[in-house]
């Protein structure tokens, strides 16, 4: 005997019509009839007197209706209690500089989300998810990182990167005419360095090597002034206020994108974590990443790979 069979029994008992009960339950009429027969066989009693014109409860059916309703209510109460426990459970989230603007709204009633105050590089946050230091991370990630650490990633956001220049211009700049900074500190900037080197390799952009951490912030703007630009702004620097002497330039042919992934453990079993992942990503879509003019590096799990690339990247 299964709970769903009890739900079927109660529905037929309340409707006294198999067709209406099937429509209410959103299942096919023959399937409903078959499941009622299975339930009667398991219980060893006949629950309904039925012919072509009418359906009526037998005396056994009348006796079992109240206990069936009570069991279903207990099961529903258990589900509600479990949902409440999940919503009260803490989920730890790490990030590297970007969070969805509606983050709090999305997880309201789902889990107690604790956003880590430490802003760390993508590869560090990936490692923290893998070793259990945090439950989730919003960061950039590569498919080989997911494979190596037993993780999965869902698309949660995407930034179209722009170039910064000392020269104001209304027209877009060609990707091949831009520059990208690569920093000597691979511990801090390893993820960006891989991205920048791949962009230069694919487009012909010029690599400029630095050793002062100037991928973002004031030091980045100093490099733009020194180089005159246009220099591709990193994903971490997209929200930094631009000084009045510098200017944004849209990049085309191709347009560089940075994909933000919500990274979790592939074997995650905690309901609160699973529910948080679903709440944050269920209606995100592809965020223009399927556009032929959009660029993501080879190895990015969200790089378009066909007419209908998946929104979820997993490892086997």
Buried (B, 14 or more C-beta within 10 A) or exposed (E): EEEEBBBBBBBBBEBBBBEBBBBBBEBEBEEBBEBBEBBBEEBEBBBBEBEEEEBEBBEBBEEBBEEBBEBBEEEEEEEEEEBEEBBEBEBBBBBBBBBBEEBEEBBEEBBBBEBBEEEBBBBBBBBBBBEEBBBBBBBBBBBEBBEEBEBBBBBBBBBBBBBBBBEEEEEBBBBEBBBBBBBEBBEBBBBBBBBBBBBBEBBEBEBBEBEEBBBBEEBBBEBBBEBEBBBBBBBBBBEBEBEEEBBBBBBEEBBBBBBBBBBBBBEBEBBBBBBBBEBBBEEBEBBEBBBEEBBBBEBBBBBBEEEEBEBEBBBE
